[in-house]
Amino acid sequence: MTTTKNDDPLAVLFSSDAKATDRKKLAELLEPYMLIDQDSKEFSFHPQFYDISSNDTKIEILLAGAKARSLYFKLTDGLLPGEVIAAGLMPVGSVKTSLKRLFDGHKIKKDKEGRYFLPPHRINELAKKVQVRK
């Protein structure tokens, strides 16, 4: 018996956009907390973002926003420490401390240019972590 691609049980494993689920989950995660300006590509934060008490979580959400921006506009993922500081979300020392703690804890990664980014596998974990705040 010959199996065609249409009736092959393995067909459910293939997609023309393998990251579609991640993109949807990323949008659901970020929607309560931020917007990205279509023209300037800058982040704008909703009041609920400022209700987050953990600086680490704020940075994780910011890096998730950077990931969304990079996927949508086809830019390089991640933010340099100076870009995180420039977002003005917390004092400089807190940014550096949180980035180090998140990196050392394998919650975020750093590329060879020094940009910090949220690995794709963390999207679901972060969504569950902030779900109670929604």
C-alpha positions as CSV (number, residue, x, y, z in Angstrom):
1,M,0.0,0.0,0.0
2,T,1.3,3.4,-1.0
3,T,0.7,6.3,1.3
4,T,0.4,9.8,-0.2
5,K,1.5,12.9,1.7
6,N,-2.2,13.9,2.3
7,D,-3.1,10.7,4.1
8,D,0.3,10.0,5.8
9,P,-0.1,10.1,9.6
10,L,3.2,11.8,9.8
11,A,1.8,14.8,7.9
12,V,0.6,16.3,11.1
13,L,4.2,16.8,12.1
14,F,5.0,19.2,9.2
15,S,4.2,22.8,8.8
16,S,5.2,25.6,6.4
17,D,5.6,27.8,9.5
18,A,7.0,25.7,12.3
19,K,7.3,28.7,14.6
20,A,3.6,29.7,14.2
21,T,2.7,28.2,17.6
22,D,5.6,30.0,19.3
23,R,4.5,33.3,17.6
24,K,1.0,32.9,18.8
25,K,2.1,32.1,22.4
26,L,4.5,35.0,22.3
27,A,1.8,37.4,21.2
28,E,-0.5,36.1,24.0
29,L,2.3,36.5,26.5
30,L,3.1,40.1,25.6
31,E,-0.3,41.6,24.8
32,P,-1.2,42.6,28.4
33,Y,2.2,44.2,28.9
34,M,3.4,46.0,25.8
35,L,3.0,47.3,22.3
36,I,5.7,47.8,19.7
37,D,5.5,50.9,17.6
38,Q,5.0,50.0,13.9
39,D,7.2,52.9,12.7
40,S,9.9,53.4,15.3
41,K,9.9,49.8,16.5
42,E,10.2,51.1,20.1
43,F,8.5,49.4,23.0
44,S,5.6,51.0,24.9
45,F,4.5,49.5,28.1
46,H,1.0,49.1,29.5
47,P,0.3,49.9,33.2
48,Q,0.1,46.2,34.0
49,F,3.8,45.9,33.1
50,Y,4.8,48.2,35.9
51,D,2.8,46.2,38.3
52,I,5.3,43.4,38.0
53,S,7.4,43.4,41.1
54,S,10.3,41.3,39.9
55,N,13.0,43.0,37.9
56,D,14.0,39.6,36.4
57,T,10.5,39.1,35.1
58,K,10.4,42.6,33.6
59,I,13.6,41.9,31.7
60,E,12.3,38.5,30.6
61,I,9.2,40.2,29.2
62,L,11.3,42.9,27.6
63,L,13.5,40.3,25.9
64,A,10.3,38.4,24.8
65,G,9.3,41.7,23.2
66,A,12.6,42.0,21.5
67,K,12.1,38.4,20.2
68,A,8.6,39.4,18.8
69,R,10.0,42.5,17.2
70,S,12.8,40.5,15.6
71,L,10.4,37.9,14.2
72,Y,7.9,40.5,12.9
73,F,10.4,42.9,11.4
74,K,13.1,40.3,10.6
75,L,15.7,41.9,12.8
76,T,18.4,40.4,15.0
77,D,17.0,39.0,18.2
78,G,18.1,40.3,21.6
79,L,19.1,43.5,23.3
80,L,22.5,44.8,24.4
81,P,22.8,45.7,28.1
82,G,22.7,49.4,27.1
83,E,19.4,49.0,25.3
84,V,17.9,47.3,28.4
85,I,19.2,50.2,30.5
86,A,17.9,52.8,27.9
87,A,14.4,51.3,28.3
88,G,14.3,53.0,31.7
89,L,12.5,50.2,33.5
90,M,14.8,50.1,36.5
91,P,18.0,51.5,37.9
92,V,21.2,50.6,36.0
93,G,22.6,48.4,38.8
94,S,19.4,46.4,38.9
95,V,19.6,45.8,35.1
96,K,23.1,44.5,35.4
97,T,22.3,42.4,38.4
98,S,19.2,40.9,36.8
99,L,20.9,40.2,33.5
100,K,23.7,38.4,35.3
101,R,21.3,36.4,37.4
102,L,19.1,35.4,34.5
103,F,22.2,34.5,32.3
104,D,23.9,32.5,35.1
105,G,20.6,30.7,35.8
106,H,20.3,29.7,32.1
107,K,17.1,31.7,31.8
108,I,18.5,33.9,29.0
109,K,21.3,33.5,26.5
110,K,23.9,35.9,25.1
111,D,25.1,36.0,21.5
112,K,28.7,36.7,20.4
113,E,27.9,40.4,20.0
114,G,26.8,40.6,23.7
115,R,23.0,40.8,23.0
116,Y,20.9,39.0,25.6
117,F,17.9,37.1,24.3
118,L,15.1,34.8,25.5
119,P,15.5,31.3,24.1
120,P,12.3,30.1,22.3
121,H,11.8,27.2,24.7
122,R,11.3,29.7,27.6
123,I,8.2,31.4,26.0
124,N,5.7,28.8,27.5
125,E,7.5,28.8,30.8
126,L,7.4,32.6,31.0
127,A,3.7,32.7,30.0
128,K,2.9,30.3,32.8
129,K,4.9,32.4,35.2
130,V,3.1,35.6,34.5
131,Q,-0.3,34.0,33.9
132,V,-1.4,34.6,37.5
133,R,-0.9,38.4,36.9
134,K,-3.3,38.6,34.0
